[in-house]
Structure formats: structure tokens, C-alpha cells
Amino acid sequence: MPHDQNAMLEPGMFVQHPQAPEWGRGQVQSNIGARITVNFEHQGKQVIDSTRILLLPVYD
């Protein structure tokens, strides 16, 4: 279940949307329940339903 794996994401962490790599790297703003707010380089602020999308952590 994606929500369980997204639960480790914390504000300040960087992620990528697996179905939208063109959005670029995103920084997690908040992770509350099944809603993760991410500010993406090329798409701006998006609210992700973590029951449907597994965000991929980005490590520099």
C-alpha cells in the first residue's frame, strides 16, 4: 500500500513523482494523513493522494 511507504516522507525532503518526471524535483511541504503537499520545480505546489501515488525520495 503506497500510504505506508509515503509515511516516512517529512517536510524538507525531496521527491519525484513517478508518473510525472517532467515536474522535476519536489520538496515536501507537509505530510498529513494521506495528503502530501509538494512544491515541484516545474509544476508548483501539488497535493498528492498518498493512497494512489508512491512518491520517490531523491537523495543528492
N, C-alpha and C positions, 0 to 999 in steps of 0.2 A: 504493500500500500504506500503510495508516494508520500502521504502526510507524515508517516513515521520517519522517513528519511529527510524530509524537509524540516522536521522539528529541530534539527541541530543548527539550522541557519540563524545567525544572530545579526542585529544591526551592525553595519560596518563591513560585513563580509561581502566578497564579490562573487557573482554568479553569472551563468549564461543560461538563456532559455534554449532548451534542446531543439524546439521546432522553429525557432526564430533567431538563428545565429547572426543575421543582419542587424539585430537590435544592438549588438555589441555587448560589452561587459556591463553588468548592472551591479549597483551597490544596494544591499538590503537596507531598507529604512525601518521596517518593523515586521514582526512575525507574531501574529496574534490569532490563535485558533488555527483555522485552515486558510487564513488570508495573509499573504506575504506581499508587502509593498516594496517594490524595487524601482530604483531610478536608473534606467538604461541609458547608455551613451547616445544612441541614435533613435530612441523611441520615447524617452522621457519616463515619467512616473507611471507605473502599471501595478495594478493589484492582481496577484496571481492566486488562483484557487489551488491550494496545495493538495487537494484530494484528486486533482486531474493532471497536474503538471509536476514533474520532478525536476527542479532546478539543479543545474550542475555547478558545484563550487569551482571557483577559479583561484588557483594559487600561483602567485608570481614567483 
